[in-house]
Amino acid sequence: MKFLDYDYDGRIVTFSITRRRDKHDGKGRAIETDLIFPITYDYSENKNPEFYYALSEMLRIHKRRVRLGLDDSFDRYKYYLDKLQKIMDIHNAELDATGSPNTRLRFCDAVSDAIATMRNENQVNADESIPEENKSSRKVLTTAVQRIIDFFNEFDYYPSIRFVNTLAHSNSIEDALNYTQNYFKLSDAPQLVGICEKINSPEYQTIVTDIMNNSSSNRVNNRLHIYFGAPGSGKTTYASTLVNSTMVCRSDMTPQDIMEEFDFDNGNATFKPSAFYLAMERGDSILLDEINLLSYDVLRFLQGVLDNKTEITYKDRVVHIHPDFKVYGTMNLCVNGRHMPLPEPLVDRCVECREFVPDVELIVNGLL
């Protein structure tokens, strides 16, 4: 297998992955990595070894797609470039820490220039494709997102795309504040008190307002609703009015228990789809009562189902997930004196997380 690379003079030369003779007469050696780009090891004129990353094949593909008029945003490559840069930074930091005289990793000048050109081309194309009326909103939104990242920095929390997207679709500032507070309550944030105090500040409300007013209608989370509160607060009663079926959760349940029920045919145990399985396929809503009692393995399984997948494979069966499928989870944060929150990645998938408190009128209605 061969790939193209930039020489020190900016010329494109060919190296061989198999380490056979190449255009550098065997001096250039290439090795495979876990990335899509190989790492090239070469010698300069003064025999001083220097490593650099071979990216020119990626650049060549990019230029070809642009020449053919195909959509080819630089963002498609950014992940790999960032990952390569991180590897180089870690390697160089280790050399610095040990005082090693070995040459530090870097992008060679020709590749650095080509990357810069791609970035500039991409920015120009992106700016030209954005209508003038949207540029102002984008600028405000970019500033607001950076501010919300900085806002939570002191709590060692990095706002995820799902968190910010759900926040952006709040119906009001009050709903946004409640969502934020309940998000951290459900995930048992270690600095919950400080977070709850800070989000009531005018600063946070301004940030949220800018995000809400300048975001598109695209919603990331659609499937999971979590209702929590003290026993008897009415959360399960309310959720029951919204669903087609109910599954009571236990700590000893497995993913198999969620997906299957057993039936017997001529004395043999056979697979029977569970209420959860059928709800996925039919687009029904199902209540998982006491969802936080489920084991870590089951919660991880739910985490994979409750994103935007349209199908999953379960025991060699392809299960199609209907777009209208919804899960309502109810729970008490404290069970027998023990605090039992949910994993943050699962809370991250909530389109709604609502706290229920004892309702006087509800209690009165129960007495009449």
C-alpha positions, 0 to 999 in steps of 0.5 A: 500500500502506498500513500503520498506525502510532502517532502521538506521542499513541498514536493509530493513523494511516494512512500511504501507502507511495507517499508520497501524501497520508495522515492527516498531510496529506502530512507523513508519508512512508514508505519501504520497507526490506529488512525487513518493517516500513517506516520512517516519517519525520515532523515534530513540532510544532517541526519537529524531524525524528524517525524511528521504526519502524512496528511497530503492524501487527505488534502489531495482528496479534499482538493479533488472534491472541491474541483468536482464541485462536491460538498467537502467541509473541512470539518470532516477532517478536523476530528483527525487533525485534532486527534493527531495534534493531541498525540503530538502534544502528549509525545512532546510533553513526555520528551520535555518532562524527561529532558530528552534531546529527541526531536519533537513531533510537528506538522512539516511546513508544507502540510501546515501551509496546506491545512491553513489553506483548507481552513481558510477556504472552508471559512470563506465557503461557510461565510458565503453560504450563510444568509446575511440575516443569519450571520448575526444570530450565529455570532450571538449564539457562538458567544453565548455557547462559549459563555455557558462553557465558561460559566460551568467551568468552575464546577468541572462540568463541560456542557454537552451538545444534548444539554445545550440543545435541550436548554435551547428548546425550553419554553421560558426562562423559568423552564430553562432554570428548572431543567438545569437544576433538575439535570444536576439533581438527577445526576447528583452533581458534587457541587449541586448547591453552588450550581443552583445558586449560580444559575439564578444569576442575571448572567445565566439568564442572559446566556440562556435567553441568547441561546433560546432566541438564536437556535434552530428548531432542530431538537436532539432529544426526543425519547426520554422523560424523567419524573422524580420526587418524594413518594406520593407526589403524584409523578407515577399517577401523572405519567400513567396517563401518558403511556400505553404500558408500564414496566416495574423496574427491579435491581436484579433485571438484565437487558434480557428482562427488558427486551424479552418475556418467556413463553412455553411452546410444547414445554420449551421456553421460547422468546416473546417480545416484552412490552418494551420491545413492542413499544419500540417497534410500534411507537408506543410510550412506556413507563419504567417505574423506579427506573433508577433501581435498574442495574448499570448494565441495563441503564447502559443498554437504555442509553444506547436505545434512547438516542437517535438510533432508528434500529438496534441489533438484539441477539441477531434480531434487527429491532426497528425503533419507531420515531414516536417511541417514548420512555417515561421514567419515574423515580425517588432520588432517595430509596431506603435512605440511600441516594440513587441518582442516574448516570449523567449520559442517561440524564443527558438524553432527557427531553424533560426532567421534572421534579414533583413535590407534594400537591395539596389539591392532589392530596385533598382529591384523594381524601374526598 
